Amino acid sequence: MKYRDEDYEYERRRRELEQRKRVRPDAGAAAQRRAASGSAGRLTGTGAARPARAVQGAERSAGSVSGRRPIGVDPYDRSRRASAGTARRERAYEDTVSRKRAVQPVEKSGKKQPSKKARKKRRLRRVLFAIEGLLLVLVLACLFIISKWDLIQKPNFAEKDVHINELSQQAIESMSGYRTIAVFGRDEEGSHSDVIMIVNINNETGEVSLTSVLRDTFWNVPDITNGIEDKYAKANNAYHTGGDLGALNALNKNLDLTITEYVTVNWYAVAQVVDLIGGLEIDVPESMMGEINGYITNTQENTVSDATGAIKGTTQLDGPGLQLLDGIQTVAYCRIRHNNGGDDGRAQRQREVVGMILEELKSCSAAKLMDICNAVFPEVSTNLTLADVLSLVPDIGKYNITAMSAFPYHQVDAYVESSGSVKVPLGLAEDVSELHANLFGDMDYTPSSTVQQISNKIEDLTGYSAEDRTD
């Protein structure tokens, strides 16, 4: 019977595998002894018939001591290679773990520090808790404002009742992107508006410009109670005859504006805000000392809460200089005009105080803002809705007053028989063009036909026009 090479190879591998199963822990040393005895047998003639494969197996077994493959291991056995690779990976993993344990910081208590992943999760939980707390505060603030909103005095007219001139499409587009609100400050009797201010907000940048309309400005004052459109008087007479709606109509008609939102406050509301923010540091000039204490007394006597009838307390000033003024003292400071810049100086001080109050409000806590709302809401009249107010609150931090001015830009003191001492605009139409350039960036604004007619009528009644300007 003839054997093939494959049969010999198979038999060799089978015997080697059998031999591997019988390997003892000292197989290497035993193989060396057999190899030595085999060499001695060849020299003495014994063991001559020993198979060559046995000698080779012994040599391989002996070679395993020096790092070669052990005796009886099949060189084609892939399972051994895989197990060896697994063992190496396990040893490497154990070495890595031991090194990490060696460098892992240990607390004084002996406990391990949390892992980086655990610390990250803990930080995330803290951030989430902080956000939830902030949202809770905002929700409570909104609920508080909603509960107090009914205290605000609401208007008795609709937005459609507000007069707006016929304007060009270009003029309307130039005013888009801005929010313009009128602010009126009622005098002690509540019949005239001592403060007439235009608050213009750039919705994109948060920049705010304050424009005071001098209360003695001589222009068109439509009398909505009698339906007289061609009436000319002081600007503050519009509130006297027509209230909030009459004051809005006068602004829009004389200035080509589209204001529909307004806020009206009394002296008590302003004094309350100043007291609640801790007062304002104001440098009182020496020139005011002759009359400011008189204004303080008058203001205290006439500053009465619309809601409760309460009167606020105060003290007289000891002298000029930088000092902390309370609410009544601040209102008195804003009222002074004789020998201190007249109507222009008074309007400037009013704008400065409004700017200071806004800056203080930006740094007030939520609890302080709630106190201010609670105190001021009953003294306020506005057609702003609750949604309007809440939409303004999130952006209060970015609002920044960047410009203050008084209107008319060009005017002269004059006496008109029907109105007494007034401020006559020197070219109302030209000043309106400048106003739109300052508020809305429209450098080529052309006044409407209504404004042009009013400007011409003022010239006819007073004899003053743009040609009388000296600058």
Secondary structure, DSSP 8 states (H G I E B T S, - for coil): ----HHHHHHHHHHHHHHHHHT--TTHHHHHHHHHHHHHHHHHHTTTTTS-HHHHHHHHHHHHGGGTS--TT--TT-HHHHHHHHHHHHHHHHHHHHHHHHHHS-B-TTS-B---HHHHHHHHHHHHHHHHHHHHHHHHHHHHHHHHHGGGSB--SS-GGGS------HHHHHHHTTEEEEEEEEE-TTSSSEEEEEEEEEETTT-EEEEEEE-TTBEEE--BTTTTB-S-EEETTHHHHHHHHHHHHHHHHHHHT----EEEEE-HHHHHHHHHHTT-EEEEE-GGGTTTHHHHHHHHHHH-B-TTT--B-------SSEEEEE-HHHHHHHHH--TTTTHHHHHHHHHHHHHHHHHHHHHT--HHHHHHHHHHHGGGEEE---HHHHHHHGGGGGG-EEEEEEEE-SSEEEEEETTTEEEEEES-HHHHHHHHHHHHH--TT----HHHHHHHHHHHHHHS--GGG---
